[in-house]
């Protein structure tokens, strides 16, 4: 509901207005001019009362809210006073002409009301009533939501992405005093990986089911699902949550905190090479010195789970050239892994021999140093 008070109607709030005497009219005019000097305006602006949150839970620390909006001109930087229970707070209107007042009140479990007397300078405007209820109402699907709390995490099988469903009643109060079931599920969109899901307070035998604690705490309205992955490539997954809607008699999917449809996104990052598990290997040797056949050194990049590194990774080979040995790969010593492996091919010119093994090293550092044998022709 929006209440609008026109400029001239405000005079009706002044005691004695009904006398219509010339003295009262002049007094009102004088007061109006005095107020305009303090409020940097020639006349009292038109105002609107914009209701905000109402029916907060008594004693919960959650506030009821009301906004006074002053129409231009002269609606910025104006003092609006809110009087309540013997207290007072003055709020200056912002760049939009709004002064917003919030107030938390009451004894837990005891409903109550508080009258908020609102004034413009010395001129009373209206009385607005804040209502406080004893306990949260039933869960509202429209006010509840799903959110990703933690993501991305490494795909190491133990680090967890975390998704939560947070449940509120129709007035925006957290439903934290009654345990409520939430069902999480993977959306399995094209290209998604399939992580392992674990839910909190899971009822036995119901996959993806979780329960809010309902213990009255700040997180008592929250049910969570955690996810782990061992995908070598990492990747994305999408998660939905649904709750029982008594009105429709069906399980209904929650939207996100912005009101957009679910699901929400979670992600996992691939693991890097583990130097203690990766190694270099001479995969082809004893090549003839015919200026055509190559020896091959392969870098095997392995992550800490023992998996080949699942994403293309740059590998740089290096060695001290001896007797004209050359690398024949495209891009030379700079290679990129495929399924965790990268190889460099070494060619010995015809009739050339070298007297000792040639150390081959790579970047990133890995477990061992491969050596080409000391002679091409064996």
N, C-alpha and C positions, 0 to 999 in steps of 0.2 A: 504494500500500500504506500502511495506517495502523497504526502500532505503538502499543499502549497499555500503560502500566505502572501497575499498581494501587499504591496507597499502601504496603501492607505488602510487596509484592514488591520494592520498592526496597531493603529490608534485605538481600536476597540478594546485592546488589552489593557489600556491605561485606566486606572480607577478614575471615576468622575466623567468619563467620556460621554455618558448618556445625558449629562446636564446640558450639552450643546451651548454652554455659556461662552461668551467671547473670551473671558479670562482663561478658561480651560483650553480653548483652541489656541490662544497665543502661547500658553504654557507648553502645550504639546509641540507647537512649532519651535519654540526655544530649545526644548529638550532634543528635538530631532536635529536641529542645527548643531547643538553641542555634540551629540553622538557622531554626527557626520564629520566633525573635526577630528575626533578621536579615531574614527574608523576610516579616514581618508576617502570618504564618499559623501556626495551631496544628499543622498537619500538612502534609506535602508534598502538593501538589495532584496529581491524576491528570493525565497529559500525553499528548499525541498528537504524532507526527511527521508533518507534512504535506509530502510531496514537492512541490517547485516545478519550475522549469525544470531539465532535466538534459540532458547530452550537448551542451553548448556547444562551439563550435569553439575548439580550443586556440590561444592567442595572439591571439584576435580582439578581446579586450576585453569579450566577452559573458560574463555570469556564470551559473553554476549557482545554484540557490536552494533553500533549505529553510526551513520554518517549524516552530517548536515552539509548540504550543497548550497552555496550562494551563487546566484546567477550574476553574470557581469552586467554593467561595469562595476569596478571597485570591489571585486570578490576575492582578491588575493591578499594574504597577509592580514586577515581580519581575525580578531579574537572571538572565539565561541566558547562559552563557559558551560560546563556540565556539573550540576550539583547533585549529590547522591548521599544519603545516609549521613548527613553532617559533613561530608567531604566535598571537595571541589577540584576540578581540573580545567584549566584553560588551554585550548588547542588553537593554533594559528592555521587558517586555511592555506592549503597548498596552491601550487600553480594552476590546478584545476578548479579551485574554489571549494575544496572539500576539507572538512574537519572531521576526523574519525575518532570515535571514543569506544574503548573496550573495557569491560569490567568483569572480573571473575568473582564469584561470591557463593556463600552458603555453607551449610553443614552437610557432609556426606549423608545421603539417604533422606534428606529433608527438603521437599520442594519449597520454593519461595519466589517472591517477586520483589523488584527494586524499582522505585520511581526515579527517573532521571529527568531533572528539571533543566531545560536548555535555554540559554539566554544569549542575546546579541548585545554586547556591552551591558548597559543597565536595563535593557528591554527584554522581558521574558518572551520567549517564542512558543514553547510547547512543553508538555511533559510526555516522556516516552517511557514505556514500561519494559524492563528486562525480566524474562521468566527463566527460572532455573528448575530443572526436573530432578527427581530422586535418583534415576538410573537410566542408562542408555536404553533406547528402544530396540526393536528387532533390526536385524541387518538389512541395510538398503543396498540392493545391487547397484543402483545408480551412483551411490556415493563411495562404494568400495572399489579397490583397484589392485592391479598387479604391477610389480616394479622389479627391475633388476638392481640388486644392491651391490654385488661384487662381480666384476667381469672386466677384461679377460684375465684368465689365469693360465699358467703353463699346463700343457697336456702331459702331465707326469704321473697321472693316476692317483694323486693324493691332494693336490691343490684344488680348491673348490670355488666354482662360480656359485652365487647365491641369488635366489629369486624369492620374493615375499608377496603374499596376498595380505592386504590390510583392510579390515572390515569396519564400516561405520554405519550409524543409523541415519535416518532421514534428515536429522538436524546436524549431521557432521560430527557427532560424538563417537569416539572409538568404542566399539562393542567389545569391551575388555573384561566383562564380568561373567560371561557365559562362554564355555568352550564350544567352538563351532567348527564343523568339518569343511575343509577346502580340498578340492581334487586338482592336482597338477598333472599335466600331460605334455609330451613333446608333440609339436605340430608336424614334425617330419616334412618340412618344406623341401622342394628340390634342391639338391646340393648340400643339405644339412648332414652333419655327422650325427652319431647316436651316442651321446654321453650316458654315463651311469647316474641315475637319479636316486637320491635318498631324501625322505621327508621327515619333518619333526613330528613327534608324538603320533606316529603313524598307527592308525587302527589296524589290527591284524587282518591279513587276507585281502586288503583293498589296495591295489597297486596305485601309487601316486597320491594316496590320501594322506592328509595331514590335519592336525587339530590346532586351533588357537589355544593358548593356555587358559584364557578366561580368568586369570588370577588377579585382575584389577590393576596390574602394573602398566607402565607405559607401553610395553610391547605385548600386553595381554590380548590385543586384537589382531595379532600377527601370526600367520602360519608360513613356514618356509620350506623350500626345497633346495637341496644342494646338488651340484653336478660335478662329476670328474670325467676326464677323458685320457686315453692313451693313444690318440690318433697321431701318427708320426707327422702328419701334415698340419696338425691343429685344425681349426675350422670353426664354423658357426652352427648353432642350433637355436630353435625357437620354442618358447614355453608358453602354454596357456594355463589359466586357473579358472575353476568354476565353483559356484556355490549353489546350494539349494534355494530356490525362490518359492516361498510358500504361496505367493499370489498366483503364479502361473503353474505351480506344481511340477516344475522342471528344474534341471541343473542348467544354470545360466553362466556363460563366460563373462569374466570381468574385463573391463577396459583398462587402459593404462591411467596413470595419474593425471594426464592431460585430457582424458576423455576419448582418446583415439582407440580404435579396436585393438585387441591383442592379436597375436602373441607378442611377447617381449623377446629381445635378442640376447643371447649369451655367446661368448667366444672363447676359444682356447688357442694359445700360441704354441707353435712347434718348438720342440726342444733343440738346443744347439748341439754341435758335436761335443762329445766328452773325450778329452785328450787321453784318458786312461783306457778307453775302450776302442778308439780309432787307431788305424795303423796303415803303414805303407807296405806295399808288396811288389816284388818284381814278378809280374804275371806272365811275361814272355822274355826269354833270354836265349843265349847261344845263337843269336842271329848271324848269318854269314856276312862277311864284310864285302857286300856286293853293291853298296850304295843304293839299296832298294828295300831290304828287309829291316824291320825295326825291332828293338827291344822295347818293352812296355813296362812302365811303373804305374801302379794304381794306388790311389789314396782311398781308403775305405773310411768314410765318416760315420760314426756310430754314436747315438745319443746315450744318455745314462740308463735308459731302459733296455739297452742292447739292440735297439732298432736302427736300421739305416736312416740317416737324416732325411726327412721326407720332403724337404723343399730344396730347390736349386740353391747351392752354396758355392761361392767363389773359392777356388783353390789355386794357389800360386806355387808352382814347382821352382826350385832353383838348384843349380849345380855349377861346378867349375869346369868350363869347357876344356876338353883334352883331345888333341889330334883331330880336330875338325868335326867332332861329334855335334850333331844338330838335332833340334826338336822339330818334328815334321807336322805337329798338330796345327790346325787352324787356331789362331790366337796364341800359338806358341806355348809358353810356360803358364799362361793364365787360362785356367779351365773352370768349368762349372759342373757340379755333381749332377748325376742322373741316378735316382734311387740310391743316393748315398755315395756313389763312386765317381771318381774323376781320374782320368788316365793321361799320361804324357808318353809320347812315342819318341824314342831316341834312335837316330840313324848314324851308322859308322860308314864313312866313305870307303870305297873300294881300296884294298891294299893297305889300309891304315889299321894300326893296332895301338892299344894303349896298355901301359905296363902295370897298372894297379886298379883296384876297384874305385868307382866314382861315387861318392856320397850324394844322395838325392834327398833334399828336405822340402817341406811344404809349409805353407801358411794357410789356415791356422795350424799351430803346433799340434802334432799328434804323437802317438806312443813311441814309434820307432823310426829309425833312419834307414831307408832302403839303399842298397849299393848295387850299381851295375857291376857285373863281373869284370875282371881285369883284362879280358880279351874277347873280342867279338867272335872270332872263329875258335871253336873248341876242338 
